[in-house]
Amino acid sequence: MNSFSISKSLSLGWQKAIEHFWTLLGFFLALVVAAIIISILSAIFFWAPAISSLIVFVMQILSAFISLLLLLTFLKIAKGGKPTFDSLVDELGELFSTKSSATGKNIFFVANFAIVSVIYSLMVMLGFVALVIPGIYLAIKYSQVMYLVADKKKQLPNCKNMKLSKALRKIFQEYKQLFIEAGKLTDGVKWRYFVFLLAGFGLTLLSIIPGVLTLGLGFIFFSIMLQTAFAGIYLQLSEK
């Protein structure tokens, strides 16, 4: 059972945010421009519900690719890597590939990431519906599952040539094992992780003034800092 240092995680986030701010800012701006273009297209075709709905659907699909890419990027940064704008674009292209590769990055990897994300979200949502505390507990207990999928390049369960009943059992067992593995990472550190979440919330509030004064740049800086800190926590918890 591993623990993690809140100060070490925040310090890592601060240092890496300073080091990689401009590279990530350029990529974020490119994503914003793309999102604006898609939104404009959706508005233009408001008179055609089918086309407008298709555009919204495409945006939702793309969000899974972008979410995974950003998670991979922050893990890379936390490990000491140095992403460039070109490497981010190339990595995004890899995620659209239908072929298996040595890196394990392909569209099936993205699909698995999206499925796990939905399972995690539903689990936490049901916890909040039951009572607030179970929702918080589940959110913290399984908080590392997305990082685990991204870091280990977990693919969709291979159910080729299996009967439906056997395939469903295998899928259930693999996802069950994945969440068990993720849950073990936070054993003994749930309160510490909760304190870190409170610290992150406090930093987010503190970023409002510099964020407004810098026309949003402050928000992006603190976002990079916190996301790198979260990735750093995963690396500390998963360290052998």
C-alpha positions as CSV (number, residue, x, y, z in Angstrom):
1,M,0.0,0.0,0.0
2,N,1.5,3.3,-1.1
3,S,0.8,6.8,0.1
4,F,1.3,10.2,-1.5
5,S,2.5,13.7,-0.5
6,I,0.1,16.6,-1.1
7,S,2.9,19.1,-1.0
8,K,5.0,17.1,-3.4
9,S,2.1,16.7,-5.8
10,L,1.3,20.4,-5.8
11,S,5.0,21.3,-6.2
12,L,5.3,18.9,-9.2
13,G,2.2,20.5,-10.7
14,W,3.5,24.0,-10.2
15,Q,6.9,23.3,-11.7
16,K,5.5,21.4,-14.7
17,A,2.9,24.1,-15.4
18,I,5.6,26.7,-15.6
19,E,7.7,24.4,-17.9
20,H,5.0,23.3,-20.3
21,F,2.5,26.2,-20.2
22,W,3.1,27.7,-23.6
23,T,3.1,24.3,-25.4
24,L,-0.2,23.2,-23.8
25,L,-1.7,26.7,-24.3
26,G,-1.1,26.4,-28.0
27,F,-2.8,23.0,-28.1
28,F,-5.7,24.2,-26.0
29,L,-6.3,27.2,-28.3
30,A,-6.3,24.9,-31.3
31,L,-9.0,22.8,-29.5
32,V,-11.0,25.9,-28.7
33,V,-10.9,27.0,-32.3
34,A,-12.0,23.6,-33.5
35,A,-14.9,23.6,-30.9
36,I,-16.0,27.0,-32.0
37,I,-16.0,26.0,-35.7
38,I,-18.1,22.9,-34.8
39,S,-20.5,25.0,-32.7
40,I,-20.9,27.4,-35.6
41,L,-21.7,24.6,-37.9
42,S,-24.3,23.2,-35.4
43,A,-25.9,26.7,-35.2
44,I,-25.9,27.0,-39.0
45,F,-27.8,23.7,-39.4
46,F,-30.3,24.4,-36.6
47,W,-33.0,24.1,-39.1
48,A,-32.0,20.5,-39.9
49,P,-32.3,18.5,-36.6
50,A,-30.7,15.4,-38.1
51,I,-27.5,17.3,-39.2
52,S,-27.4,19.3,-36.0
53,S,-27.7,16.1,-33.9
54,L,-25.0,14.4,-35.9
55,I,-22.6,17.3,-35.3
56,V,-23.3,17.2,-31.5
57,F,-22.8,13.4,-31.6
58,V,-19.4,13.9,-33.4
59,M,-18.4,16.4,-30.7
60,Q,-19.2,13.9,-27.9
61,I,-17.1,11.3,-29.7
62,L,-14.2,13.7,-30.1
63,S,-14.4,14.6,-26.5
64,A,-13.5,11.0,-25.5
65,F,-10.4,11.2,-27.7
66,I,-9.4,14.6,-26.3
67,S,-10.0,13.6,-22.7
68,L,-7.7,10.5,-23.1
69,L,-5.1,12.5,-25.0
70,L,-4.9,15.0,-22.2
71,L,-4.7,12.3,-19.5
72,L,-1.9,10.6,-21.4
73,T,-0.2,14.0,-21.7
74,F,-0.4,14.9,-18.0
75,L,0.9,11.4,-17.2
76,K,3.8,12.0,-19.6
77,I,4.6,15.3,-18.0
78,A,4.4,13.9,-14.5
79,K,6.9,11.2,-15.5
80,G,9.3,13.9,-16.8
81,G,8.4,13.8,-20.5
82,K,8.3,16.9,-22.7
83,P,5.4,17.0,-25.1
84,T,5.5,19.3,-28.1
85,F,2.6,20.6,-30.2
86,D,3.6,18.2,-33.0
87,S,3.8,15.2,-30.7
88,L,0.4,15.9,-29.3
89,V,-1.1,16.1,-32.8
90,D,0.7,12.8,-33.8
91,E,-0.5,11.1,-30.6
92,L,-4.1,12.2,-31.4
93,G,-3.7,10.7,-34.9
94,E,-2.5,7.4,-33.3
95,L,-5.7,7.2,-31.2
96,F,-7.8,7.2,-34.4
97,S,-5.9,4.2,-35.8
98,T,-7.8,0.9,-36.1
99,K,-4.6,-1.1,-36.1
100,S,-2.7,-2.5,-33.1
101,S,0.6,-0.8,-32.4
102,A,3.5,-1.2,-30.0
103,T,2.3,1.8,-28.1
104,G,-1.1,0.3,-27.6
105,K,-2.8,3.5,-28.7
106,N,-5.7,2.9,-31.1
107,I,-9.4,3.5,-31.4
108,F,-10.2,0.3,-29.3
109,F,-8.1,1.8,-26.5
110,V,-10.2,5.0,-26.7
111,A,-13.4,2.9,-26.7
112,N,-12.3,1.1,-23.5
113,F,-11.4,4.4,-21.9
114,A,-14.9,5.8,-22.8
115,I,-16.7,2.7,-21.4
116,V,-14.8,2.8,-18.1
117,S,-15.5,6.5,-17.9
118,V,-19.2,5.9,-18.2
119,I,-19.1,3.0,-15.7
120,Y,-17.3,5.3,-13.2
121,S,-19.6,8.2,-13.7
122,L,-22.7,6.1,-13.3
123,M,-21.3,4.5,-10.2
124,V,-20.6,7.9,-8.6
125,M,-23.9,9.3,-9.7
126,L,-25.8,6.4,-8.1
127,G,-23.8,7.0,-5.0
128,F,-24.9,10.7,-4.9
129,V,-28.5,9.7,-5.6
130,A,-28.5,7.3,-2.7
131,L,-26.7,9.8,-0.3
132,V,-24.0,12.4,-0.8
133,I,-21.4,10.6,1.3
134,P,-21.5,7.3,-0.7
135,G,-21.0,9.3,-3.9
136,I,-17.9,11.0,-2.5
137,Y,-16.6,7.7,-1.2
138,L,-17.0,6.0,-4.5
139,A,-15.5,8.9,-6.4
140,I,-12.4,8.8,-4.3
141,K,-12.1,5.0,-4.0
142,Y,-12.1,4.6,-7.8
143,S,-10.5,7.9,-8.7
144,Q,-7.5,6.3,-10.2
145,V,-9.3,4.0,-12.6
146,M,-9.0,6.3,-15.6
147,Y,-5.3,6.9,-15.0
148,L,-4.9,3.1,-14.7
149,V,-6.6,2.5,-18.1
150,A,-4.5,5.3,-19.7
151,D,-1.2,4.3,-18.1
152,K,-1.4,0.6,-18.7
153,K,-3.0,1.0,-22.2
154,K,-5.9,-1.2,-21.2
155,Q,-7.7,-2.5,-24.3
156,L,-11.3,-3.7,-24.9
157,P,-11.8,-7.3,-23.6
158,N,-11.0,-9.7,-26.4
159,C,-14.1,-11.8,-26.9
160,K,-13.4,-13.0,-30.4
161,N,-15.1,-16.3,-31.3
162,M,-16.8,-16.6,-27.9
163,K,-20.4,-17.4,-27.2
164,L,-22.5,-14.4,-26.0
165,S,-22.9,-15.7,-22.5
166,K,-19.2,-16.5,-22.1
167,A,-18.2,-13.1,-23.7
168,L,-20.5,-11.2,-21.3
169,R,-19.0,-13.1,-18.3
170,K,-15.5,-12.2,-19.5
171,I,-16.3,-8.6,-20.0
172,F,-17.9,-8.4,-16.5
173,Q,-14.9,-10.1,-14.9
174,E,-12.3,-7.9,-16.6
175,Y,-14.1,-4.6,-15.7
176,K,-14.7,-5.9,-12.2
177,Q,-11.0,-6.7,-11.8
178,L,-10.0,-3.3,-13.2
179,F,-12.1,-1.5,-10.6
180,I,-10.8,-3.7,-7.8
181,E,-7.2,-2.9,-8.9
182,A,-8.0,0.8,-9.0
183,G,-9.8,0.7,-5.6
184,K,-6.7,-0.9,-4.0
185,L,-4.6,2.1,-5.0
186,T,-6.5,4.4,-2.7
187,D,-6.6,2.0,0.3
188,G,-5.5,3.9,3.4
189,V,-5.3,7.3,1.6
190,K,-8.9,8.3,1.1
191,W,-8.9,11.0,3.7
192,R,-5.6,12.4,2.4
193,Y,-7.1,12.4,-1.1
194,F,-10.2,14.2,0.2
195,V,-7.9,16.9,1.7
196,F,-6.1,17.2,-1.6
197,L,-9.5,17.7,-3.3
198,L,-10.3,20.5,-0.9
199,A,-6.9,22.0,-1.5
200,G,-7.5,21.8,-5.3
201,F,-10.9,23.5,-4.8
202,G,-9.2,26.3,-2.8
203,L,-6.7,26.8,-5.5
204,T,-9.4,27.0,-8.1
205,L,-11.1,29.7,-6.1
206,L,-7.8,31.6,-5.8
207,S,-7.3,31.4,-9.5
208,I,-10.4,33.4,-10.2
209,I,-8.8,36.8,-9.8
210,P,-5.6,36.1,-11.8
211,G,-7.7,34.2,-14.3
212,V,-9.9,37.2,-15.0
213,L,-7.0,39.6,-15.0
214,T,-5.1,37.5,-17.5
215,L,-8.1,36.9,-19.8
216,G,-8.3,33.3,-18.9
217,L,-4.6,32.4,-19.0
218,G,-4.5,32.1,-15.2
219,F,-7.3,29.5,-15.3
220,I,-5.4,27.5,-17.9
221,F,-2.2,27.6,-15.8
222,F,-3.9,26.4,-12.6
223,S,-5.8,23.7,-14.6
224,I,-2.4,22.4,-15.9
225,M,-1.0,22.5,-12.4
226,L,-3.8,20.6,-10.8
227,Q,-4.1,18.0,-13.6
228,T,-0.4,17.3,-13.4
229,A,-0.7,17.0,-9.6
230,F,-3.5,14.5,-10.0
231,A,-1.3,12.5,-12.4
232,G,1.6,12.7,-10.0
233,I,-0.6,11.3,-7.2
234,Y,-1.5,8.3,-9.4
235,L,2.2,7.7,-10.1
236,Q,3.0,7.8,-6.3
237,L,0.1,5.4,-5.5
238,S,1.0,2.9,-8.3
239,E,4.7,2.9,-7.6
240,K,5.9,-0.6,-6.9
